[in-house]
Amino acid sequence: MSTNPATKSQVQAYRFVLRRMESALVRKDAVMLHEPMRHHLRAMAVGLILGLAGLAAFLVLGKLS
């Protein structure tokens, strides 16, 4: 039994459904006017970058002292 590979549009539709289900579970609302998880991921990425920059700065200051 051979399987057909998924097309790009099928993969995009599947990812959209997953994001919509995640949003419905988190927000208890299936209506997705905007993607709220994008803001959380962006905030986490910015926090991680700032934390790593601060850690690097303290490491440099520690080596110079």
N, CA, C and O atoms as a printed pandas DataFrame, in Angstrom:
     atom_number atom_name residue_name chain_id  residue_number  x_coord  y_coord  z_coord
0              1         N          MET        A               1    0.837   -1.166    0.000
1              2        CA          MET        A               1    0.000    0.000    0.000
2              3         C          MET        A               1    0.889    1.238    0.000
3              4         O          MET        A               1    1.637    1.468    0.950
4              5         N          SER        A               2    0.809    2.023   -1.049
5              6        CA          SER        A               2    1.647    3.210   -1.141
6              7         C          SER        A               2    0.880    4.426   -0.626
7              8         O          SER        A               2   -0.344    4.501   -0.723
8              9         N          THR        A               3    1.621    5.352   -0.089
9             10        CA          THR        A               3    1.006    6.582    0.402
10            11         C          THR        A               3    1.422    7.727   -0.499
11            12         O          THR        A               3    2.544    7.761   -1.003
12            13         N          ASN        A               4    0.518    8.655   -0.694
13            14        CA          ASN        A               4    0.828    9.834   -1.488
14            15         C          ASN        A               4    1.450   10.885   -0.581
15            16         O          ASN        A               4    0.969   11.105    0.530
16            17         N          PRO        A               5    2.508   11.534   -1.038
17            18        CA          PRO        A               5    3.096   12.591   -0.210
18            19         C          PRO        A               5    2.137   13.777   -0.106
19            20         O          PRO        A               5    1.377   14.069   -1.029
20            21         N          ALA        A               6    2.194   14.434    1.017
21            22        CA          ALA        A               6    1.312   15.576    1.248
22            23         C          ALA        A               6    1.807   16.780    0.460
23            24         O          ALA        A               6    3.011   16.990    0.314
24            25         N          THR        A               7    0.873   17.557   -0.039
25            26        CA          THR        A               7    1.238   18.776   -0.751
26            27         C          THR        A               7    1.489   19.890    0.259
27            28         O          THR        A               7    1.166   19.762    1.440
28            29         N          LYS        A               8    2.064   20.972   -0.221
29            30        CA          LYS        A               8    2.373   22.103    0.650
30            31         C          LYS        A               8    1.094   22.689    1.253
31            32         O          LYS        A               8    1.071   23.055    2.428
32            33         N          SER        A               9    0.044   22.778    0.458
33            34        CA          SER        A               9   -1.208   23.338    0.968
34            35         C          SER        A               9   -1.841   22.429    2.025
35            36         O          SER        A               9   -2.472   22.919    2.961
36            37         N          GLN        A              10   -1.679   21.122    1.886
37            38        CA          GLN        A              10   -2.204   20.206    2.898
38            39         C          GLN        A              10   -1.448   20.360    4.214
39            40         O          GLN        A              10   -2.049   20.314    5.287
40            41         N          VAL        A              11   -0.148   20.540    4.135
41            42        CA          VAL        A              11    0.664   20.729    5.342
42            43         C          VAL        A              11    0.293   22.041    6.013
43            44         O          VAL        A              11    0.170   22.094    7.237
44            45         N          GLN        A              12    0.112   23.109    5.227
45            46        CA          GLN        A              12   -0.276   24.398    5.792
46            47         C          GLN        A              12   -1.647   24.319    6.455
47            48         O          GLN        A              12   -1.856   24.897    7.521
48            49         N          ALA        A              13   -2.579   23.608    5.831
49            50        CA          ALA        A              13   -3.914   23.454    6.412
50            51         C          ALA        A              13   -3.844   22.671    7.718
51            52         O          ALA        A              13   -4.528   23.012    8.683
52            53         N          TYR        A              14   -3.028   21.631    7.753
53            54        CA          TYR        A              14   -2.882   20.834    8.971
54            55         C          TYR        A              14   -2.290   21.677   10.094
55            56         O          TYR        A              14   -2.754   21.604   11.232
56            57         N          ARG        A              15   -1.269   22.477    9.787
57            58        CA          ARG        A              15   -0.666   23.344   10.815
58            59         C          ARG        A              15   -1.663   24.386   11.307
59            60         O          ARG        A              15   -1.699   24.703   12.496
60            61         N          PHE        A              16   -2.478   24.920   10.387
61            62        CA          PHE        A              16   -3.495   25.893   10.780
62            63         C          PHE        A              16   -4.489   25.267   11.752
63            64         O          PHE        A              16   -4.853   25.881   12.756
64            65         N          VAL        A              17   -4.926   24.052   11.455
65            66        CA          VAL        A              17   -5.873   23.366   12.336
66            67         C          VAL        A              17   -5.241   23.122   13.703
67            68         O          VAL        A              17   -5.908   23.274   14.727
68            69         N          LEU        A              18   -3.971   22.748   13.731
69            70        CA          LEU        A              18   -3.299   22.535   15.020
70            71         C          LEU        A              18   -3.226   23.833   15.819
71            72         O          LEU        A              18   -3.480   23.836   17.023
72            73         N          ARG        A              19   -2.876   24.951   15.146
73            74        CA          ARG        A              19   -2.818   26.243   15.842
74            75         C          ARG        A              19   -4.195   26.647   16.344
75            76         O          ARG        A              19   -4.326   27.202   17.435
76            77         N          ARG        A              20   -5.213   26.370   15.552
77            78        CA          ARG        A              20   -6.571   26.734   15.956
78            79         C          ARG        A              20   -7.030   25.903   17.149
79            80         O          ARG        A              20   -7.675   26.429   18.056
80            81         N          MET        A              21   -6.706   24.622   17.159
81            82        CA          MET        A              21   -7.064   23.781   18.306
82            83         C          MET        A              21   -6.301   24.214   19.553
83            84         O          MET        A              21   -6.864   24.239   20.648
84            85         N          GLU        A              22   -5.020   24.556   19.393
85            86        CA          GLU        A              22   -4.235   25.024   20.536
86            87         C          GLU        A              22   -4.831   26.311   21.085
87            88         O          GLU        A              22   -4.951   26.477   22.299
88            89         N          SER        A              23   -5.202   27.217   20.196
89            90        CA          SER        A              23   -5.812   28.467   20.621
90            91         C          SER        A              23   -7.138   28.217   21.326
91            92         O          SER        A              23   -7.443   28.867   22.326
92            93         N          ALA        A              24   -7.918   27.289   20.817
93            94        CA          ALA        A              24   -9.207   26.978   21.443
94            95         C          ALA        A              24   -9.011   26.396   22.840
95            96         O          ALA        A              24   -9.794   26.689   23.744
96            97         N          LEU        A              25   -7.981   25.580   23.027
97            98        CA          LEU        A              25   -7.729   25.001   24.347
98            99         C          LEU        A              25   -7.202   26.041   25.327
99           100         O          LEU        A              25   -7.605   26.062   26.490
100          101         N          VAL        A              26   -6.296   26.907   24.860
101          102        CA          VAL        A              26   -5.677   27.887   25.749
102          103         C          VAL        A              26   -6.651   29.004   26.099
103          104         O          VAL        A              26   -6.765   29.393   27.262
104          105         N          ARG        A              27   -7.357   29.523   25.085
105          106        CA          ARG        A              27   -8.223   30.682   25.295
106          107         C          ARG        A              27   -9.675   30.306   25.554
107          108         O          ARG        A              27  -10.492   31.175   25.861
108          109         N          LYS        A              28  -10.007   29.027   25.437
109          110        CA          LYS        A              28  -11.390   28.550   25.574
110          111         C          LYS        A              28  -12.308   29.247   24.578
111          112         O          LYS        A              28  -13.467   29.534   24.876
112          113         N          ASP        A              29  -11.771   29.515   23.392
113          114        CA          ASP        A              29  -12.540   30.176   22.339
114          115         C          ASP        A              29  -11.990   29.705   20.999
115          116         O          ASP        A              29  -10.798   29.848   20.731
116          117         N          ALA        A              30  -12.846   29.148   20.164
117          118        CA          ALA        A              30  -12.385   28.608   18.885
118          119         C          ALA        A              30  -12.247   29.674   17.809
119          120         O          ALA        A              30  -11.629   29.422   16.775
120          121         N          VAL        A              31  -12.813   30.868   18.029
121          122        CA          VAL        A              31  -12.706   31.940   17.037
122          123         C          VAL        A              31  -11.299   32.510   17.109
123          124         O          VAL        A              31  -10.859   32.962   18.166
124          125         N          MET        A              32  -10.599   32.487   15.991
125          126        CA          MET        A              32   -9.200   32.905   15.972
126          127         C          MET        A              32   -9.065   34.156   15.105
127          128         O          MET        A              32   -8.727   34.065   13.925
128          129         N          LEU        A              33   -9.332   35.322   15.695
129          130        CA          LEU        A              33   -9.212   36.565   14.943
130          131         C          LEU        A              33   -7.753   36.941   14.732
131          132         O          LEU        A              33   -7.400   37.504   13.697
132          133         N          HIS        A              34   -6.920   36.638   15.688
133          134        CA          HIS        A              34   -5.476   36.826   15.556
134          135         C          HIS        A              34   -4.803   35.651   16.257
135          136         O          HIS        A              34   -5.452   34.890   16.975
136          137         N          GLU        A              35   -3.522   35.514   16.045
137          138        CA          GLU        A              35   -2.807   34.364   16.605
138          139         C          GLU        A              35   -2.124   34.782   17.909
139          140         O          GLU        A              35   -1.056   35.392   17.867
140          141         N          PRO        A              36   -2.712   34.469   19.062
141          142        CA          PRO        A              36   -2.158   34.928   20.331
142          143         C          PRO        A              36   -0.846   34.252   20.706
143          144         O          PRO        A              36   -0.025   34.853   21.400
144          145         N          MET        A              37   -0.631   33.026   20.269
145          146        CA          MET        A              37    0.590   32.320   20.649
146          147         C          MET        A              37    1.821   32.943   20.006
147          148         O          MET        A              37    2.928   32.786   20.521
148          149         N          ARG        A              38    1.651   33.647   18.893
149          150        CA          ARG        A              38    2.786   34.295   18.243
150          151         C          ARG        A              38    3.406   35.338   19.166
151          152         O          ARG        A              38    4.628   35.478   19.218
152          153         N          HIS        A              39    2.554   36.078   19.900
153          154        CA          HIS        A              39    3.063   37.090   20.826
154          155         C          HIS        A              39    3.842   36.441   21.970
155          156         O          HIS        A              39    4.875   36.961   22.393
156          157         N          HIS        A              40    3.356   35.326   22.462
157          158        CA          HIS        A              40    4.050   34.628   23.544
158          159         C          HIS        A              40    5.397   34.095   23.069
159          160         O          HIS        A              40    6.392   34.193   23.788
160          161         N          LEU        A              41    5.435   33.540   21.880
161          162        CA          LEU        A              41    6.698   33.014   21.356
162          163         C          LEU        A              41    7.697   34.136   21.106
163          164         O          LEU        A              41    8.887   33.983   21.379
164          165         N          ARG        A              42    7.215   35.260   20.590
165          166        CA          ARG        A              42    8.103   36.400   20.344
166          167         C          ARG        A              42    8.646   36.952   21.661
167          168         O          ARG        A              42    9.830   37.275   21.753
168          169         N          ALA        A              43    7.804   37.061   22.665
169          170        CA          ALA        A              43    8.251   37.553   23.969
170          171         C          ALA        A              43    9.265   36.603   24.590
171          172         O          ALA        A              43   10.242   37.049   25.192
172          173         N          MET        A              44    9.044   35.306   24.451
173          174        CA          MET        A              44    9.987   34.330   24.987
174          175         C          MET        A              44   11.329   34.424   24.268
175          176         O          MET        A              44   12.379   34.336   24.905
176          177         N          ALA        A              45   11.307   34.600   22.950
177          178        CA          ALA        A              45   12.550   34.697   22.187
178          179         C          ALA        A              45   13.324   35.954   22.571
179          180         O          ALA        A              45   14.543   35.904   22.738
180          181         N          VAL        A              46   12.628   37.079   22.713
181          182        CA          VAL        A              46   13.301   38.325   23.103
182          183         C          VAL        A              46   13.878   38.192   24.507
183          184         O          VAL        A              46   15.003   38.629   24.749
184          185         N          GLY        A              47   13.138   37.603   25.429
185          186        CA          GLY        A              47   13.642   37.399   26.785
186          187         C          GLY        A              47   14.860   36.496   26.815
187          188         O          GLY        A              47   15.803   36.741   27.569
188          189         N          LEU        A              48   14.845   35.455   26.001
189          190        CA          LEU        A              48   15.987   34.546   25.927
190          191         C          LEU        A              48   17.220   35.263   25.384
191          192         O          LEU        A              48   18.321   35.089   25.907
192          193         N          ILE        A              49   17.040   36.062   24.345
193          194        CA          ILE        A              49   18.163   36.795   23.759
194          195         C          ILE        A              49   18.722   37.804   24.755
195          196         O          ILE        A              49   19.938   37.917   24.907
196          197         N          LEU        A              50   17.839   38.540   25.435
197          198        CA          LEU        A              50   18.310   39.512   26.428
198          199         C          LEU        A              50   19.004   38.817   27.601
199          200         O          LEU        A              50   20.008   39.317   28.109
200          201         N          GLY        A              51   18.486   37.688   28.027
201          202        CA          GLY        A              51   19.124   36.934   29.107
202          203         C          GLY        A              51   20.502   36.435   28.722
203          204         O          GLY        A              51   21.439   36.507   29.517
204          205         N          LEU        A              52   20.629   35.926   27.498
205          206        CA          LEU        A              52   21.938   35.456   27.035
206          207         C          LEU        A              52   22.922   36.613   26.873
207          208         O          LEU        A              52   24.112   36.460   27.151
208          209         N          ALA        A              53   22.430   37.771   26.424
209          210        CA          ALA        A              53   23.301   38.942   26.300
210          211         C          ALA        A              53   23.785   39.392   27.680
211          212         O          ALA        A              53   24.955   39.738   27.844
212          213         N          GLY        A              54   22.894   39.389   28.668
213          214        CA          GLY        A              54   23.287   39.748   30.028
214          215         C          GLY        A              54   24.282   38.760   30.605
215          216         O          GLY        A              54   25.242   39.159   31.265
216          217         N          LEU        A              55   24.064   37.481   30.366
217          218        CA          LEU        A              55   24.993   36.456   30.832
218          219         C          LEU        A              55   26.368   36.640   30.198
219          220         O          LEU        A              55   27.390   36.519   30.874
220          221         N          ALA        A              56   26.392   36.932   28.907
221          222        CA          ALA        A              56   27.666   37.158   28.216
222          223         C          ALA        A              56   28.377   38.382   28.782
223          224         O          ALA        A              56   29.597   38.373   28.945
224          225         N          ALA        A              57   27.617   39.435   29.082
225          226        CA          ALA        A              57   28.222   40.645   29.648
226          227         C          ALA        A              57   28.840   40.349   31.015
227          228         O          ALA        A              57   29.945   40.809   31.303
228          229         N          PHE        A              58   28.149   39.595   31.852
229          230        CA          PHE        A              58   28.701   39.252   33.162
230          231         C          PHE        A              58   29.918   38.343   33.041
231          232         O          PHE        A              58   30.856   38.460   33.830
232          233         N          LEU        A              59   29.914   37.444   32.069
233          234        CA          LEU        A              59   31.085   36.594   31.859
234          235         C          LEU        A              59   32.297   37.417   31.434
235          236         O          LEU        A              59   33.408   37.171   31.903
236          237         N          VAL        A              60   32.092   38.386   30.556
237          238        CA          VAL        A              60   33.193   39.252   30.116
238          239         C          VAL        A              60   33.700   40.083   31.287
239          240         O          VAL        A              60   34.909   40.212   31.478
240          241         N          LEU        A              61   32.783   40.650   32.075
241          242        CA          LEU        A              61   33.205   41.435   33.238
242          243         C          LEU        A              61   33.931   40.562   34.257
243          244         O          LEU        A              61   34.882   41.017   34.892
244          245         N          GLY        A              62   33.503   39.338   34.418
245          246        CA          GLY        A              62   34.171   38.419   35.343
246          247         C          GLY        A              62   35.576   38.065   34.887
247          248         O          GLY        A              62   36.480   37.931   35.711
248          249         N          LYS        A              63   35.768   37.913   33.586
249          250        CA          LYS        A              63   37.101   37.590   33.060
250          251         C          LYS        A              63   38.039   38.785   33.154
251          252         O          LYS        A              63   39.243   38.610   33.342
252          253         N          LEU        A              64   37.502   40.003   33.025
253          254        CA          LEU        A              64   38.338   41.201   33.086
254          255         C          LEU        A              64   38.725   41.563   34.514
255          256         O          LEU        A              64   39.746   42.218   34.721
256          257         N          SER        A              65   37.949   41.160   35.489
257          258        CA          SER        A              65   38.239   41.517   36.887
258          259         C          SER        A              65   39.344   40.658   37.460
259          260         O          SER        A              65   39.715   40.823   38.622
